């Protein structure tokens, strides 16, 4: 609002009073001059009043269709809700949309994107990238019109080899590609499940079965047979080996198939046999006579009924100073266990068992010992605890 109405802008005064019209008037120093001054004052008053009215109307606010003053437009200002001039909003430029083609796992899709990089464009189109995924050009590359973006997603797969399981991600298309990527070599006999040319999908489990073959040689012994041959010249209970014989042997060869270290198949491929040789044993059949004694059973070949007496060196008839005193016919000293016999009935050296006396040896003779008579010896220092009489004796083997 102007401070002094009398100082109105000249262009407003000229608009009210064109110069051409003023030039056509004649000036005088009389009433005409005074009329001119009055006209000037009226024009000034009119301009000031118009300015005051303009300011008053502007303070009331513009109507719904009010437009900003030309000067505000020229200065880049606009009215706020109260009509006061404010700074114009920054210019918002519409993002430029680029035509692009996204190749996702071999499937091409033409679209547009307003992003500035390849990674932003993929995110804008909802393409989710995970660990192991491949993008070309890389994600930080600038996006330009006509860009072709190639995306190859990795699959989560499980690989079971040699009894061990491992989870991994791979962009390989087939089972064979996965095995090559993992550096797993296959032997000609190995088996893969699923087959090597099977396409890989999410959560595929690949099992490599190691198949190995081997030969297992097994030997089985065949026990020799024992054959007994009766021998009447041998006592019962006596045995003699005539031929030792030999055990036989069966050899078998098997082809074994192992899968992951476990036997899955066994096939007989060869068999041979070495027959056994029997063992020959002679077995006595001659009856055996036994007599029970305090020391245990004794075998005897015959028994005799004899009349048994006893003697000692003192009763033998030789003087004590004789060099043959107490010496039996066979040269042994007379003591318990030495028996005088008739050699024609019981040969010297025969072993015998005399019940009540014990075991003894026929080692002496006597002029009164004839036929089935025996004389049981005792040393002079031994007690002769024998009563003469008939007794059955046993000639031992």
C-alpha positions as CSV (number, residue, x, y, z in Angstrom):
1,X,0.0,0.0,0.0
2,X,1.6,3.4,-1.0
3,X,2.6,5.7,1.8
4,X,1.8,8.9,0.0
5,X,-1.0,9.1,-2.5
6,X,0.5,12.2,-4.1
7,X,3.4,10.1,-5.5
8,X,1.5,7.8,-7.8
9,X,3.4,6.1,-10.6
10,X,3.8,8.2,-13.7
11,X,2.5,5.4,-16.0
12,X,-0.8,5.6,-14.1
13,X,-1.0,9.3,-14.6
14,X,-0.3,9.0,-18.3
15,X,-3.0,6.3,-18.6
16,X,-5.5,8.8,-17.3
17,X,-4.2,11.7,-19.3
18,X,-2.6,10.8,-22.6
19,X,0.2,13.1,-23.6
20,X,-1.5,13.8,-26.9
21,X,-4.5,15.3,-25.3
22,X,-2.4,17.5,-23.0
23,X,-0.4,18.8,-25.9
24,X,-3.5,19.9,-27.7
25,X,-4.6,22.3,-24.9
26,X,-3.6,25.9,-24.5
27,X,-2.2,27.0,-21.2
28,X,-3.1,30.3,-19.6
29,X,-2.3,32.0,-16.4
30,X,-5.9,32.7,-15.6
31,X,-8.9,30.5,-14.5
32,X,-7.8,28.0,-17.1
33,X,-4.6,27.4,-15.2
34,X,-6.5,26.9,-12.1
35,X,-8.8,24.4,-13.8
36,X,-5.8,22.4,-14.9
37,X,-4.5,22.2,-11.3
38,X,-7.9,21.1,-10.2
39,X,-7.9,18.4,-12.9
40,X,-4.5,17.2,-11.8
41,X,-5.5,16.9,-8.2
42,X,-8.7,15.0,-9.2
43,X,-6.7,12.5,-11.2
44,X,-4.3,12.0,-8.3
45,X,-7.1,11.5,-5.9
46,X,-8.8,9.0,-8.2
47,X,-5.5,7.0,-8.6
48,X,-4.9,6.9,-4.8
49,X,-8.5,5.8,-4.1
50,X,-8.2,3.1,-6.7
51,X,-5.0,1.8,-5.2
52,X,-6.6,1.8,-1.7
53,X,-9.6,-0.1,-3.1
54,X,-7.3,-2.7,-4.8
55,X,-5.3,-3.3,-1.5
56,X,-8.5,-3.7,0.5
57,X,-10.0,-6.2,-2.0
58,X,-6.7,-8.2,-2.0
59,X,-6.7,-8.5,1.8
60,X,-10.1,-10.2,1.6
61,X,-8.7,-13.1,-0.4
62,X,-9.3,-14.2,-4.0
63,X,-12.3,-16.1,-5.0
64,X,-12.3,-19.6,-6.2
65,X,-11.3,-18.6,-9.7
66,X,-8.8,-15.9,-8.7
67,X,-5.5,-16.0,-10.6
68,X,-2.2,-14.8,-9.2
69,X,-1.0,-11.3,-10.2
70,X,1.2,-11.1,-13.2
71,X,4.1,-9.9,-11.1
72,X,3.8,-13.0,-8.9
73,X,3.7,-15.2,-11.9
74,X,6.7,-13.5,-13.3
75,X,8.6,-14.0,-10.0
76,X,7.6,-17.7,-9.8
77,X,5.2,-17.1,-6.9
78,X,1.7,-18.4,-6.3
79,X,-0.9,-17.6,-3.7
80,X,-1.4,-20.0,-0.7
81,X,-4.8,-20.8,0.7
82,X,-4.9,-17.3,2.3
83,X,-4.0,-15.7,-1.0
84,X,-0.5,-14.7,0.1
85,X,2.2,-15.3,-2.6
86,X,4.4,-18.3,-1.9
87,X,7.3,-20.0,-3.7
88,X,6.1,-22.3,-6.6
89,X,6.6,-26.1,-6.1
90,X,9.7,-27.7,-7.6
91,X,9.2,-29.0,-11.0
92,X,8.6,-32.9,-10.9
93,X,9.9,-34.6,-14.0
94,X,8.0,-37.7,-15.0
95,X,10.6,-40.7,-15.0
96,X,11.5,-42.0,-18.3
97,X,10.3,-45.6,-19.1
98,X,12.8,-47.7,-21.0
99,X,11.7,-50.7,-23.1
100,X,13.6,-53.8,-21.9
101,X,13.5,-57.6,-22.3
102,X,13.9,-59.9,-19.3
103,X,15.1,-63.5,-20.1
104,X,14.3,-65.5,-16.9
105,X,15.5,-69.1,-17.1
106,X,15.1,-69.0,-20.9
107,X,11.6,-67.4,-20.9
108,X,11.8,-63.9,-22.5
109,X,9.4,-61.1,-21.4
110,X,9.3,-57.7,-23.1
111,X,8.3,-54.8,-20.7
112,X,9.3,-51.3,-19.7
113,X,11.1,-50.1,-16.6
114,X,11.7,-46.7,-15.1
115,X,14.7,-47.9,-12.9
116,X,18.2,-46.6,-13.4
117,X,20.0,-49.9,-12.9
118,X,19.6,-53.5,-13.9
119,X,19.1,-54.6,-10.3
120,X,16.4,-51.9,-9.7
121,X,14.6,-52.9,-12.9
122,X,14.5,-56.6,-11.8
123,X,13.2,-55.6,-8.3
124,X,10.6,-53.3,-10.1
125,X,9.4,-56.3,-12.1
126,X,9.2,-58.6,-9.0
127,X,12.1,-60.8,-10.0
128,X,13.6,-62.2,-6.7
129,X,17.3,-63.1,-6.8
130,X,18.8,-65.6,-4.4
131,X,22.3,-67.0,-3.6
132,X,23.9,-68.5,-6.6
133,X,21.6,-66.7,-9.1
134,X,23.3,-65.3,-12.2
135,X,22.4,-61.9,-13.8
136,X,23.8,-60.4,-17.0
137,X,24.6,-57.5,-17.2
138,X,25.4,-57.3,-13.5
139,X,23.0,-55.6,-11.2
140,X,24.8,-52.3,-11.0
141,X,24.9,-51.8,-14.7
142,X,23.0,-48.7,-16.0
143,X,19.6,-49.4,-17.6
144,X,19.2,-48.2,-21.2
145,X,16.5,-48.5,-23.8
146,X,16.5,-52.0,-25.4
147,X,18.5,-53.6,-22.6
148,X,18.3,-57.5,-22.6
149,X,18.6,-58.8,-19.0
150,X,19.4,-62.5,-18.6
151,X,18.5,-64.2,-15.2
152,X,19.4,-67.8,-14.4
153,X,18.1,-69.0,-11.1
154,X,19.9,-71.6,-9.0
155,X,18.1,-74.6,-7.5
156,X,18.3,-76.0,-4.0
157,X,19.4,-79.6,-4.4
158,X,20.7,-82.4,-2.2
159,X,23.7,-84.6,-3.3
160,X,24.3,-88.0,-1.6
161,X,27.7,-89.5,-2.4
162,X,29.7,-92.2,-0.6
163,X,27.1,-92.2,2.2
164,X,27.4,-88.5,2.9
165,X,24.7,-85.9,2.1
166,X,25.3,-82.3,1.3
167,X,22.8,-79.5,0.4
168,X,23.9,-77.0,-2.3
169,X,22.6,-74.5,-4.9
170,X,23.4,-74.9,-8.6
171,X,22.5,-73.3,-11.9
172,X,23.2,-76.5,-13.7
173,X,20.4,-77.7,-15.9
174,X,20.8,-81.5,-15.5
175,X,22.1,-84.1,-13.0
176,X,25.2,-84.6,-15.1
177,X,26.0,-80.9,-15.0
178,X,25.7,-80.9,-11.2
179,X,28.0,-83.9,-10.9
180,X,30.6,-82.3,-13.2
181,X,30.3,-79.0,-11.2
182,X,30.9,-80.9,-7.9
183,X,33.9,-82.8,-9.4
184,X,32.3,-86.2,-8.8
185,X,33.8,-88.8,-11.1
186,X,31.7,-91.9,-11.9
187,X,33.1,-95.4,-12.5
188,X,31.5,-97.4,-15.3
189,X,29.6,-99.5,-12.8
190,X,28.3,-96.6,-10.7
191,X,24.6,-95.8,-10.8
192,X,23.0,-92.3,-10.5
193,X,19.4,-91.7,-9.3
194,X,17.8,-89.9,-11.1
195,X,19.5,-90.5,-14.4
196,X,22.3,-88.1,-15.5
197,X,20.2,-86.5,-18.3
198,X,17.3,-85.7,-15.9
199,X,16.6,-81.9,-15.6
200,X,17.2,-80.4,-12.2
201,X,14.3,-78.8,-10.3
202,X,13.9,-77.3,-6.9
203,X,14.6,-79.7,-4.0
204,X,15.9,-82.5,-6.3
205,X,17.9,-85.2,-4.5
206,X,20.7,-86.8,-6.5
207,X,22.0,-90.1,-5.1
208,X,25.3,-91.5,-6.5
209,X,25.4,-95.3,-5.8
210,X,29.0,-96.6,-5.8
211,X,28.9,-100.1,-7.3
212,X,31.9,-102.4,-6.9
213,X,32.5,-106.0,-7.7
214,X,34.9,-108.5,-6.2
215,X,35.7,-112.2,-6.0
216,X,35.4,-114.0,-2.6
217,X,37.1,-117.4,-2.4
218,X,35.7,-119.7,0.3
219,X,37.3,-123.0,1.4
220,X,35.3,-125.6,3.3
221,X,36.9,-128.6,4.9
222,X,35.4,-132.1,4.5
223,X,36.2,-134.2,7.6
224,X,37.9,-137.6,7.0
225,X,35.9,-140.7,7.8
226,X,37.2,-143.2,10.4
227,X,36.9,-146.8,9.4
228,X,37.5,-149.5,12.1
229,X,38.8,-152.9,11.3
230,X,38.3,-155.7,14.0
231,X,41.5,-157.5,15.0
232,X,41.0,-160.7,17.0
233,X,44.7,-160.7,18.0
234,X,44.2,-157.5,19.9
235,X,42.5,-157.2,23.3
236,X,39.2,-155.5,23.6
237,X,39.8,-151.7,24.1
238,X,43.1,-151.7,22.1
239,X,43.3,-149.7,18.9
240,X,46.0,-149.2,16.3
241,X,46.0,-146.6,13.4
242,X,46.6,-148.4,10.2
243,X,46.3,-145.3,7.9
244,X,45.9,-141.7,9.0
245,X,43.8,-140.6,6.0
246,X,43.3,-136.9,5.1
247,X,40.5,-134.3,5.2
248,X,38.9,-133.2,2.0
249,X,38.5,-129.6,0.8
250,X,35.8,-127.8,-1.2
251,X,36.8,-124.5,-2.9
252,X,34.1,-122.1,-4.0
253,X,34.5,-118.7,-5.8
254,X,31.7,-116.1,-5.6
255,X,31.3,-112.8,-7.5
256,X,30.2,-110.2,-5.0
257,X,28.4,-106.9,-5.9
258,X,28.7,-104.1,-3.4
259,X,26.5,-100.9,-3.4
260,X,27.8,-98.1,-1.2
261,X,29.9,-100.7,0.6
262,X,27.1,-103.1,1.3
263,X,26.9,-106.6,-0.3
264,X,23.8,-106.8,-2.5
265,X,24.5,-109.8,-4.6
266,X,26.5,-113.1,-4.4
267,X,26.9,-115.4,-7.4
268,X,28.8,-118.7,-7.5
269,X,31.2,-118.7,-10.4
270,X,33.6,-121.7,-9.6
271,X,33.7,-124.8,-7.4
272,X,36.3,-127.5,-7.0
273,X,36.6,-130.4,-4.5
274,X,39.5,-132.6,-3.2
275,X,37.9,-135.7,-1.7
276,X,38.8,-136.9,1.8
277,X,40.8,-140.1,2.5
278,X,39.4,-142.3,5.3
279,X,41.3,-143.1,8.5
280,X,41.8,-146.8,9.1
281,X,42.0,-148.1,12.7
282,X,42.4,-151.7,13.9
283,X,40.2,-152.5,16.9
284,X,40.9,-155.4,19.2
285,X,38.2,-157.9,19.7
286,X,39.9,-160.4,22.1
287,X,38.2,-160.5,25.4
288,X,40.1,-158.8,28.3
289,X,40.2,-160.2,31.9
290,X,40.2,-157.7,34.7
291,X,40.7,-158.2,38.4
292,X,39.9,-155.6,41.0
293,X,42.7,-154.7,43.3
294,X,43.2,-151.9,45.9
295,X,45.3,-150.1,43.3
296,X,42.6,-150.4,40.6
297,X,41.6,-153.0,38.0
298,X,44.5,-155.1,36.5
299,X,44.4,-157.0,33.2
300,X,45.4,-160.6,33.4
301,X,45.7,-163.3,30.8
302,X,44.9,-166.3,33.0
303,X,44.2,-167.3,36.6
304,X,45.5,-170.4,38.5
305,X,44.5,-172.1,41.8
306,X,47.6,-172.7,43.8
307,X,48.7,-173.6,47.3
308,X,50.6,-170.6,48.7
309,X,53.1,-170.8,51.5
310,X,55.6,-168.2,52.7
311,X,59.4,-168.0,53.5
312,X,62.2,-165.6,54.3
313,X,66.0,-165.8,54.2
314,X,66.2,-167.2,57.6
315,X,63.9,-170.1,56.7
316,X,65.6,-170.8,53.4
317,X,68.2,-173.2,54.9
318,X,71.4,-171.1,54.1
319,X,73.7,-170.0,56.9
320,X,73.7,-166.3,57.6
321,X,77.4,-166.1,56.7
322,X,76.7,-167.6,53.3
323,X,77.2,-165.3,50.3
324,X,73.9,-166.6,49.0
325,X,72.0,-165.8,52.2
326,X,68.8,-164.0,51.3
327,X,69.4,-164.1,47.5
328,X,66.8,-165.6,45.2
329,X,67.5,-167.9,42.3
330,X,67.4,-164.9,39.9
331,X,70.0,-163.0,42.0
332,X,67.6,-160.5,43.6
333,X,67.2,-160.1,47.4
334,X,64.3,-161.9,48.9
335,X,61.6,-159.5,50.2
336,X,57.9,-159.0,49.9
337,X,56.9,-159.3,46.2
338,X,59.3,-162.1,45.4
339,X,57.6,-165.4,44.8
340,X,59.2,-168.8,44.3
341,X,57.4,-170.9,41.6
342,X,57.7,-174.0,39.6
343,X,59.1,-172.6,36.3
344,X,57.3,-175.4,34.4
345,X,54.0,-174.0,35.6
346,X,54.7,-170.3,36.0
347,X,57.7,-169.0,34.0
348,X,60.2,-167.0,35.9
349,X,59.7,-163.2,35.4
350,X,55.9,-163.6,35.2
351,X,54.0,-160.9,37.0
352,X,51.1,-162.0,39.1
353,X,48.5,-160.7,41.6
354,X,48.0,-162.7,44.8
355,X,44.9,-161.6,46.7
356,X,45.9,-160.8,50.2
357,X,49.5,-160.5,49.3
358,X,49.6,-158.0,46.4
359,X,51.5,-157.8,43.1
360,X,54.5,-160.0,42.8
361,X,57.1,-161.4,40.4
362,X,58.1,-165.0,39.9
363,X,61.8,-164.6,40.7
364,X,62.8,-167.7,42.9
365,X,62.6,-171.5,43.0
366,X,62.7,-174.1,45.7
367,X,63.1,-177.9,46.0
368,X,59.7,-178.1,47.7
369,X,57.9,-175.8,45.2
370,X,56.6,-178.2,42.6
371,X,53.5,-177.9,40.5
372,X,50.7,-175.6,41.6
373,X,52.7,-174.5,44.7
374,X,54.1,-171.0,45.2
375,X,56.1,-169.7,48.1
376,X,55.6,-166.0,49.0
377,X,58.8,-164.2,50.1
378,X,59.4,-161.8,53.0
379,X,62.5,-160.1,54.2
380,X,63.8,-161.0,57.7
381,X,62.7,-157.5,58.9
382,X,59.1,-157.9,57.4
383,X,56.2,-159.4,59.2
384,X,55.0,-162.6,57.5
385,X,51.3,-161.9,57.7
386,X,50.3,-164.9,55.5
387,X,48.6,-168.1,56.4
388,X,49.3,-170.9,54.1
389,X,46.5,-172.2,52.0
390,X,44.8,-172.5,48.6
391,X,44.3,-169.3,46.7
392,X,43.5,-168.2,43.1
393,X,46.2,-166.1,41.6
394,X,46.1,-164.0,38.4
395,X,49.0,-164.0,35.9
396,X,49.1,-160.4,34.6
397,X,49.7,-159.3,31.1
